[in-house]
Structure formats: structure tokens, C-alpha cells
Amino acid sequence: MYFLEQFANWKFYLMGMYPEGELGGLLLNIQLAVVCLLLSFLAGLVLGYLRLSPRKFIRIPVGWYIDIVRSVPLLMIVFWFYFFLPYIMGEHITVFRSAAFSLFVYGSAYQAEIVRAGILAVPKGQMEAAMTIGLSKRLAMTYIIFPQAFKIMVPSFVSFFITLFKDTSIAYVIGIIELTQAGVIVSQRQPDRIYAAYLSVAIGFWVVSYSISRIENVLKKKFGTIEIAGIITGTKRV
């Protein structure tokens, strides 16, 4: 009974202030991660492709953005969006939006590098062969290069997704009651449950991170075999 009592706050770890207030705890980490992962993934695809542009006026600014963001600690990015974005925009911004903007900017820069590296890893002969058979550069990139590059990117994407999910814990520094903050609150209000509090935090992050890593296996099976022979021989329309 004593062991179970140590984890009596499991609802608080899972949902924070629910149902008395806004959503918090682990579910807030998941919500924040899903929003940021989807948006930063799409932005990363675009930025990674643009960084390979032959046009300097596109490639250089994108490169500056990526290098600057990757050179600044995530904590500093969070502080910038939390303190300075409301001042610049002239209106109040919720702490959730501040954290989401920070993780979006951070995630898009890192995923852009994954995309760029994946595309460059595809042998140049693939593009040359595709254009030889009459495909335009756009079609060659869409149907030949990117499918092969995506297979290469999958492990890096999954690893970064796990990292970004764990990085949502940094949102506690601006007052968001996510899982880490929930553990801190319990440990301060009930010192006798401090070990159970931080063990619960660790278990929560582990369960979600492990689940994401299992998704990698599904993606590998789905994208592991890239069939381009049909395109090259003309049996598949592009």
C-alpha cells in the first residue's frame, strides 16, 4: 500500500491541473511535441531543399538561418520568444505558443540539415539517369531522388523526434506545467514522495520515447523497398 501511495499523483503527472484547469502533465508534452514536430517537419523539408538551391539569394539566407539557430542553445531561443516576441508584436502571447514557436524554429533548422544530408547522400548518377530518360528536374527529384533520400533520413528523423519530444521538458522554465514541472511541484509539496515524483517523470518520457522508436520499424518496412524500376522503364506514370 505504501508503494502505491507514492504514485497517488499519477493523474497530475498525466494531465496536470485537469479537470480543474488547463491541460498539463505528460499530455501537454505530447500535445506540444505533436504540433511542433508536424510543423517543423514540413518547414524542414522546404528549408533543406532550398539550402541546395543553385540560386545564392535563396541558399545563403537559408543557410544563415539554419546555422544561427543550430548555434544557439534551445533555452536561449525559449527565452527570446517568451520575453521579446510579445514586445515586438505588441500583444500578449500565451506560454504554450511561446514554447511552440521556440521548438518549431529549433526543430525546423535541425530537420533541414537532415533533409539536405539525405538528398546529398543519393548518388549524383541517379539524377543524371533520370534526366537522360526525359524526366524534368522536378519530377526526378519527386519520384527518384527524394524517395531514396527519405529512406536514408528515416533513422535520423526518428532520433530527432525523440530528442525534440524530450526537449519539450524545457518549457517548464517559462511556467508551463508539463510533466517535468508536475514532478517538481509534487516533490516540493510532498517531500516524502520526491523519489516517486522524479521516477514518474522518467517513466513518462521513456514510455513515449520508446513508442516513437517503435514507429521507426514500421516506417522502415513501409519505405524500405523503393521501387523506381517502373518509373525508369515507363511502366509507372509520373
Secondary structure, 3 states (H helix, E strand, C coil): CHHHHHCCCHHHHHHECCCCCCECHHHHHHHHHHHHHHHHHHHHHHHHHHCCCCCHHHHHHHHHHHHHHHHCCHHHHHHHHHHCHHHHHCCCCCHHHHHHHHHHHHHHHHHHHHHHHHHHHCCHHHHHHHHHCCCCHHHHHHHHHHHHHHHHHHHHHHHHHHHHHHHHHHHHHHCCCEHHHHHHHHHHHCHHHHHHHHHHHHHHHHHHHHHHHHHHHHHHHHHCCCCCHHHHHCCCCC
